[in-house]
Amino acid sequence: MARPRLQTRGFATAVALTLFFGAASAWALPVTPTFNWRASAPGTDPTNEWNATIGSHQWSVSGASQGVPSSSYTPITGAYDFSSGDTATGVSFQGIASGNPSNEDVSLELWFRPNDLSGGQQVLFETGGGVDGLSILLNDDVLSLRVKDGGNDLTLSHTLPSAPSDFVQVAITLALDSTAELWVDGVLEQSGSASGINDWTGSNGSGIGSRNGNVGGNIGGDLNAYGSFQGEIALFRFYRNQVLTGAQVQQNFDAIATPEPGTAVLVALGLAGLAARRRPRR
């Protein structure tokens, strides 16, 4: 009887194809964002920059470290780990693209995991300041959206039920002078009137996982105590002049949190190929 042999070339090909097509399927999006930042694809110097994989914009990173997180969501293969004092800053979203995106509808999506739910007042994202501005905030276990346009403002909030063991999707949509929505893990948690809000950021800079000057949406300085996020951020998306539907938010969540049937089939085929290659020849 011949000794069992592993045909490594065929095995490597099967695994490579499985991973390639599986990853492509997992990252499929129902709507292409204007800008897309994935921590698994940072800048040429991850300790100092985080570049968009769709669009052209860079966060200047200071202190936050980029690495491979422990996650049951297989598409999440990178995250920036923020702690007190760490920052990632950029220009205001008023000037992030040609024209003025803040005079248009907007959707944002961010995937994060806090160290715990007792970290106090933390900034997940902010742009603008106390006149016109927008921010996504975490205050212990309360996740919130704040938008301000001059004398008009709105706040939507949701209490996280328990400390998350894995990454959390937060998505916000804003239809100017109409409605704002706050989504968590594909579920609409709160909506409210955006009457009178026609400009969602001013010229003050933006921050992800940290503040950049004044926190966007400040009302008489009520957000002055908010500082750096303490936890991991894996993904951030900006949709210019787009209000994502509930189905699209859910699809974005499922693409990361739930393997698609096509991905599962490819994985199964890859494993079947591996098993066949490992059979001893007689």
N, C-alpha and C positions, 0 to 999 in steps of 0.2 A: 504494500500500500504506500502510495506517495505521501510525503509529508504535506499537511495543510499549508497553503500559501495564500497570502493576502496580495491581491492585485492592486497595488497602491495607486497606479495611475487612474484606473477606472473608478476607484473609491473616491479619490480626490476630485475627479470631475463631477461625480454624482453629488458630493457634498457641496462643491462650489456652486453648481447649478441650483441646488435646493436653497442655499443661502441667498443667492442672487435674486431668484424669482420670488422667494419668500419675502425678502426685504422690500423688493419693489412693490409687491402686493400690499404689504403692511403699511407702506408710506403713501399709498394711493389716496388722493384727496378729491372730494367732490367739487371743491372750488380752489383754484390756485391763488395763494395769498400774494399780496403785493411785495411783502418782505417776509422771509422765513429764516429764523435763527435756530439751528440745531446745535446743542452743545457737543454732540459727537463729531461736528465738523467746525471747530473753532478757527481762529485766524492762524497765520503762520507762526505767531508767538502766542500760544494760548493764555499765558500769564498776563498778557497786556492787551489782547484784542480778541473780539468775537465777531466774525464776519457773517453776513447773511449768505445763505445758500441760494436764495431766490431774491433778486433785487441787489442793490449795492449800498450797503450801509454797515458801519462798524461801531461796535460798543468798545469804549476804552475801559479795560478791566484793571482793577487795582485790588490786590489781596485775595480775591476769590480764586480758588483753584479748580482746574478742569480735570475731570477723571471719569472713570467708569463706575457708575453706581450699581448697587445691588437692587435689582428690580425684576419682578415677574413679568413685566411688559417687555417682550423681546425687542421691539423696535427702539427702546430707550437704551442706547449704548454709550451715552455720555451725559454729563451734567456738570454745571458749575456749582461749587459748594461755597455758600456765603456764610460769613459769621460777622459779628459786630465790627463795624468800621469798614468792611469790604464794600467796594463800589463797582458799578459798571454804568458808565454815563455816555450820553450822546447828545446830538442837537435836538431841539424841540421838534415834535412831529408836525409842527406847522411848516417847517422847512425841510422835511425829510425827503420830499419829492417835488417835482415841478408843480407850480401853482400853490394852492394852500389846501392840503388835505383836511384841515380842521374845519373847513366850511362845507364839508361833505359828510354823508353817512359813514359809519365806521363799525368794524367788528375787530375784536382782539381775542387771541387765545393764548393761554399760558399754562404750562405743565410744571407743577412745583411739588415739593415735599418738605414740610417744616420739620425742624428737629423735634418740636413738641408743640403743644397748644397753650403754652404759658409763657411765650416769648415776648409778650407785650406788643407795642405798636411798631409794625414793620411795613415797609414799602415793597410790594411785589413789582409794581410798575408805576411810573408817573411821568407826566409831561405838562409843561406850563406852570402856572403859579396861582396866585390868589385872585386874579381878575378873570382869566380864562384858563381852565386846566382840567385834567382828568387823571385819576389815579385808581389803581387796584391795590387794596390794603388788607392787611391781616392784623387784627388786634386780639391777641390770645387765640380764641377759637372762632372769632367773628371775621368772616371774609366779606369785603364790601367794595362797591364801586362808588366813586364820587366824581361828579361832573359839575362844572361851574362855568357859566357864561355871564359875566357881569353880575347883575343882581339876581340872576336865576340859577338855581342849583338843584341837584337831586342826589340822593344817596339810596342805594340798594344794598341789602345785606343778607347774609345767610350764616347761620351758626353751624360749624362743622360738628357732627355728632360725636366723633372720637378722633384721637390722634391717628392719622392715616399711616398705614404700613407701607403704602406705595404712593406713586405720584398721583396728584389730583389735577384734573383738567378744570380750569376756570375760563369761561368764555363770556364776553360781554358784547352786546350789540346796541347801537345807538342810531335811531332814525331821527334826524334833526327835526325839532319842533313837533315831535310825535311821541315815540316810545323808546324806553331803554329796557334792556333785559340782562339778567344775571343768570348764567348757567353753570352748574357744577356737575362734572362727570356725565354730561349729556342730558341733564335734567334741568328744566327751567325752575329756578328757586324763587325768583322774584322779578316782577316787571313794574314799571312805573311811568308816569307821564314825563316827557321831556319837553313840555311846552315852554317856549321862550329860549330854548337852548339851540342856537344856530352856529356856534363856534366853540369847539371843545378843547382848544389849547391856545395859549399865547406863545410868546417868543422865548420864554424861559426854557432851559434845556430839559432833557429827559433822563430818566434813570431806570434800570431794570435791576431788581434785587437791592435797590438803594435809592436814595433821593439825590437830586441834582439841583441844589439851591432850594427854593421854595417848593413844597410839595403841591402838585397840581390839584386845584380844587379847594385850596385853603379857604375857610370862611372865618375871617377874623382871627386867623392864626390857630385854629383848632387842630390843625395837623402838624404843628411845629415840633411836637415831640416824637413824630414818627422817624425811624432810622432804618438801618440796613436790615434786610431779611436775614433770618438765621435758618438755613436749610439749603435745599438743592433746587436748581432750576434747569430743566432739560430742554425746553422748547418754548419759543415765542413766535407768534404769527400776527401780522398786521394786514387787514383787508381794507383797502381804500375804497370808499364809496360803495361798500357792500354790506348789506344786512343779512347775515347768515340765517337761514331757516332752522327750525328745530331739527329737521331731518339731516341737514348738513352738519350741525353741531354734533349730533349723535353719530353720524358717519365718521367724523374726525375722531371722536372718542373710541369708537369700535375699531378703527384702523390701528390703534395703538394698544388698547386694552383687551381686545378680543381677536384672536387669530381668525382670518378669513378662511372659508372653506378651501379656496384655491391654495392658500399657504399650507393648510393641514395636509392636503393631498400631496403637494410637492415634498413636504417633510416625510410623509409616509413612503413615497416613491424612493426618496433618498435612502431611507432606512432599509427598505426592501432591497435596494441595490447593494447596500453594504452587506446585508445578510447573505445575499447570493455570492458576493465576492469572497466571503469568508468560508464558504462551504469547502470542505476538503475534497480534493480531486481523488478519484479512485482509479 
